[in-house]
């Protein structure tokens, strides 16, 4: 079936996957996720101030980011849905699920990638208030070499540092937030070479859902969602295949 025919088919898509990017990232982080099951629509989201939303002011709280994205996707939550987030995006995705459940919308599964559970965030050294050089050095040491490339390019530094700083500030401000468990199942995924997120960080997501929580280790580092999505997508599609309909009467 052609893309045009799928869009015209009222039964398409069978399910949707909504993707929230990591700090400093955009919807492009999930560009490889659309390959695969043609019956599942992958919707890659952008935060205000990025790419398709670059005319909007950046937001500096996880709750505000989630509320902004919820406005964009609410009318698309009419099919079984997975909400995915990487790093900062994992926290945004978690809050998105909470928003949906408060409105009586059932989300099949939350997928948090390369993201410590909220209870584990307070143990981290804060980076957002450091000067530019120390900030980039701290990011590079914690997350890997991609941030070093930004520091070495003056144009990239000017463009991306304000975004990175806003996102890291948002991430760090979420530490200490009191959260109640969601009803959706959770898949918590860690890259085996991720030096920023430990197994204990990921395992702590068990306390964040009243449903099943699966822990998954995949090849790759902190940014595995860009290059190695296949294992995660397999698990998501498995959950969506057996997911019930949209409404469940949640309060």
C-alpha positions, 0 to 999 in steps of 0.5 A: 500500500502506498503512503497516500493510500495508507493515509486515506484508509480510515483503519490506518494507523493501527497504532502510534508511537510518539517520540520525545527527544533528549536534551539538545535534540529534536525530532531528527533523533528518531528519523530511523524509527519510521522504518519497519511496520507500515501499520504503526505511525511514528510521530517524532515530536519537537519541543518549543524553540526547535526545528518546526517550532523554532518561532516559539519560546523555549520552556524550562520545566518538564511539566510545561514541555509535556503540556505543550506536547499533549496539545499537539498529540491529544487528537491522535490518541484515538489508537493504541499508543506508546510514548517514548522518550530518551534522557530528558525526553524520558521524563517528558514522556512520563509526564505526558502519560500522566496527563493522558491518564488524568484525562481518561486516556489509556496509554499502552506503554511508556518507554524510557530510554537512557533515563534515570527514574525520578528518584535517582536524579538527586544524586547527580552533580548539577551542570546547568549553572557552570560557565560554558567551558565547564558546562560542555566539559561536564556534558562530554564527561557524563554523556560522551563525545558528541558534546565535545564536537559542539564545543569545537565549532564556534557556530555550533556552540553559538546555536546549540549551547543556549538550547542545551543549557535550557534543557539541562536546567529543565532536566536538573530542576525535575530532581526531587519532584514527587511523582505518583505511579502511572497505570501504563506499563513501562519499558525502561531501556539502558544502552550497555555502554551508557556511562551516564545511566546505571542499571540501578537508575533504570531499575528504579522505574519499577516504582513508577508504575502500578503495571508491569515494568520491563528492564531492557539492555541493548547495545549502544551508548547514551544515544542508542535511540539514534542508531540502534532502535530495532530491539526497542521497536520490537518490544514496543510493537509487541505491546501495541499488538495486544493493547486494548482500545483508547479509553479505560475510565481513568480518573 
